[in-house]
Structures are given as C-alpha cells and as structure tokens.
Amino acid sequence: MMKVGDRVPLELGGEAEITQLLGQGGQGAVYRASYRGRDYALKMYFTKKLKNPAMFRENLQRLCEDGSSSPAFVMPLMMTADTSEGFGFLMELIPPEYAPFSDILNARVKFSGLYSIVNAAIKITSAFRELHNSGRSYQDLNDGGFFIRPTDGDVLICDCDNIAPYGENLGIAGKPGYMAPEIVRGEKAPDKLTDRYSLAVVLFRLLLRGDPLEGGRVLKSVCLTEDAERRHYGYEPMFVYDPSDDSNRPVRGVHNNIIKFWRIMPDYIRDAFTVSFTDGLFQPEKRLIEKQWLDILVRMRGDICACTCGAQGFISGSERDPDGKVVCPCGTHYQPPLALHLGKQRILLFDGAKLFNDDVECIGEVVRNKVNPGLFGLKNLSGEAWSFTLPNGQEKTAAPGSAVPVFNGTRLDIGGVPGEINGEI
C-alpha cells in the first residue's frame, strides 16, 4: 500500500502525487492523485495477486492506446512507469453526482422516476453493444462496476481493466450471482456470450431489485457456502419465475421487491427475462443480444404513464376498469393520454412526459399551457426547429423553447423523422 504524499512516475513523464486512498480490493488499490494540476484516480496493482502480470500490463497499455468504444466507459488514460511498487494507470474520477449501483440496490439512493431507471438500463445496454461491436468483452460485469446519476439515469462504467479482445482472458472469472453458469462450472472463460448473461442479471437487478436465481429453494441453504453457490448458480440454476417449475419462487417478506415489480412489469419485459434465465441458462446462443434489449427497453420507456397523484407506472402492466381507464394504486381511474408515434417510438403524452433521442438525451417534454392549464404542449428542448401540422391543416414551426400543441391528429417532423399524435395505445 502507498501513502499520502507518495509520488508515482508516469510513462509520459512527470509524477502523480497521491492525495487520498479511495478504496482497495483483491487486485489493487485506488487513490486520488494530482498530476500536472489535475486530480485523477490512480489504480495501482498488487502484482503478486495477478496471474500473469506481464499480460495484464500489456492489455492495460493497449486499452490506453485504443481508448473507449463508448463514452460510458471510464478507461485507462496513461500508464505508470514500472517501479518497486508495481504498476498502475490514471483514469478520470467519478463525479460526485454519480452513485454506486450498489447504493441504488441497497436503497441508499433513489432514482428521480421511471424515466431515469429505464434510461440507465438503455445506457448500460448501449455501452456493451458498442463494446462487443468493437471485438472486445468486459468479462466481469457486476454491481461494483457501475455508477449512475439518479436524476437522469446517465451511466459511467469503471473497472475497465478487464476489457480484452475476444479470445483473451486475463484470469478474472467474475462475481458470484453475476457470472454465467458455464463460468461457475469452470467450463469456459468469459466472452461476449457470458457478458450477455451478466448483462441480463444487471438489468434484472436494476429493474426488479433482486437476484433472478435467488428464491425459496436457495433460501433453504442456511449458509450459502462456495459449494452451495456453485450448485445454485452453476449446476442447478433456476429462475425464480420459471414457468415450468415453481420450487424457487420469491418468498414474501424476503424478496418483496421482485414480487412487487414483477407484477407491474409489461409482459414483454417478463418474457425477455424468462428467456434469459430459462433457455439462456444452459444455451448461451439463446441469450438476448444487446439490440434486442435496446428495442425492448425503448418500448418500455414509451410505456411510462402517470396518474394525477404523481405515481408513475407502465401502461402495458396497468390494471384497467371496464371503461378502459387506468386504475392507479391511489384509487384514481384516469383516461390513457394521447400518444406520439414517432418513427418506431411511441410515447405517452401525459403531463411531464419526456421525449428522448437515440443518445438518451431529453429533446422534448410535455408541459401545461400557462393560459389554459387544461391544454398541453410538447416543448422543444432540442437545438433544432420542429415542423408540425395541426388537425385543421395549418402548418407551423416550433422553434427551440416553444411547444407543439398536443391535439389528436397533429402531425409533426422531428429531426427528419415523421410522427403523429393520436389516441392509439
């Protein structure tokens, strides 16, 4: 271990001065360090804990040179010079407004709403799609690698030192509960397909706040020993909502989050997780690819609706009364809002609804008319003007900062993508 005030030489010249210990794990320690007038995170390795230090260092050097496939990854920036203390690298610090995923799972940090949760899922999935398209895999997806901004769902992914090209393994298997069953059984090394299993686990934990394989059968293991973990996560894994076997169902009083959120999830989300944790457990090629998850998650975001009480839910998973009105848990029955059909997206236009582009940037928001609060408009938050045609045929333009009236039959063009507002849900 190094101490405050120690200096570490960098390959590109100069020295980084350690100012604070940020944390440590099995492979090494992370410090706050000052380098040429800026603060960075400095990760130094316990070289004796690495299976192949030379190979590990070579991969780090390659990561510094190649950079990131996505801005979500907090990649190594520059290597330290070899010293008696070992080696390491500098990377950007995680801004304070980003919370560890573990704090979200433990309910120490809460999201601002459903948009932020689903956006986080989209950001994570998109980042791994770009990584896999670059010919690399992450190899160690778990709750310790993600930092999420709860106000809007933006994501930063650290622990990127295990990223490697397909076919290379740096000796890291992963974290129990996140590893694919074939890794737990010791049958293969991490790759793109095992990443996809771990991604499904991350998404399940994000959306349902629980372990997809931990139900009543797992609880019977009073102490989850290594042998019990290998059995439950490797040799005899079973999804808590396996449609053909109910022996591992969530237990009320223990798995309340899963029970609560599973009930309100849209059918297509439940189906996606069912495939991931039944066929996908033992047939890696059956696991959903990132593009499939992205299509599902964008659809899910478009399913978000809200009651006048402020409670948000998903229109596809909501209870309806005989008149087709949505029944809110508060007891209110409300008419489903009009929807904007824009390209392949469909967005429900309730008060406060948000419209996003492909980069998960908010480009529009439904607001109340200041003169007549009973009327709504889709405010243009993008940097470009939108053209639209009212139901009476009048053509207009909504400059940035102005709004398109939310009327049934309004047609509009946003960034070259045609759309229409109507009552089709």
HELIX and SHEET records of a PDB file:
HELIX    1   1 THR A   47  LYS A   49  5                                   3    
HELIX    2   2 PRO A   53  ASP A   66  1                                  14    
HELIX    3   3 PHE A  101  LEU A  105  1                                   5    
HELIX    4   4 LEU A  114  ASN A  133  1                                  20    
HELIX    5   5 ASP A  143  GLY A  145  5                                   3    
HELIX    6   6 CYS A  160  ASN A  162  5                                   3    
HELIX    7   7 PRO A  181  VAL A  184  1                                   4    
HELIX    8   8 LYS A  192  LEU A  208  1                                  17    
HELIX    9   9 GLY A  216  LEU A  219  1                                   4    
HELIX   10  10 GLU A  226  ARG A  230  1                                   5    
HELIX   11  11 ARG A  231  TYR A  235  3                                   5    
HELIX   12  12 ASN A  256  ILE A  264  1                                   9    
HELIX   13  13 ASP A  267  SER A  276  1                                  10    
HELIX   14  14 ASP A  279  PHE A  282  1                                   4    
HELIX   15  15 PRO A  284  LYS A  286  5                                   3    
HELIX   16  16 GLU A  290  GLY A  302  1                                  13    
HELIX   17  17 ILE A  315  GLY A  317  5                                   3    
SHEET    1   A 6 ARG A   7  PRO A   9  0                                        
SHEET    2   A 6 GLU A  15  GLN A  24 -1                                        
SHEET    3   A 6 GLY A  28  TYR A  35 -1                                        
SHEET    4   A 6 ARG A  38  TYR A  45 -1                                        
SHEET    5   A 6 GLY A  88  MET A  91 -1                                        
SHEET    6   A 6 MET A  78  MET A  79 -1                                        
SHEET    1   B 3 ALA A  99  PRO A 100  0                                        
SHEET    2   B 3 PHE A 146  ARG A 149 -1                                        
SHEET    3   B 3 ASP A 154  ILE A 157 -1                                        
SHEET    1   C 2 ARG A 136  SER A 137  0                                        
SHEET    2   C 2 ALA A 164  PRO A 165 -1                                        
SHEET    1   D 2 ILE A 304  ALA A 306  0                                        
SHEET    2   D 2 GLN A 312  PHE A 314 -1                                        
SHEET    1   E 3 GLU A 319  ARG A 320  0                                        
SHEET    2   E 3 VAL A 326  VAL A 327 -1                                        
SHEET    3   E 3 HIS A 333  TYR A 334 -1                                        
SHEET    1   F 6 GLN A 345  LEU A 348  0                                        
SHEET    2   F 6 ALA A 339  LEU A 342 -1                                        
SHEET    3   F 6 VAL A 417  ASN A 422 -1                                        
SHEET    4   F 6 ARG A 411  ILE A 414 -1                                        
SHEET    5   F 6 TRP A 386  THR A 389 -1                                        
SHEET    6   F 6 GLU A 395  ALA A 398 -1                                        
SHEET    1   G 4 LYS A 354  PHE A 356  0                                        
SHEET    2   G 4 CYS A 362  ARG A 368 -1                                        
SHEET    3   G 4 PHE A 376  ASN A 380 -1                                        
SHEET    4   G 4 ALA A 403  PRO A 405 -1                                        
END                                                                             
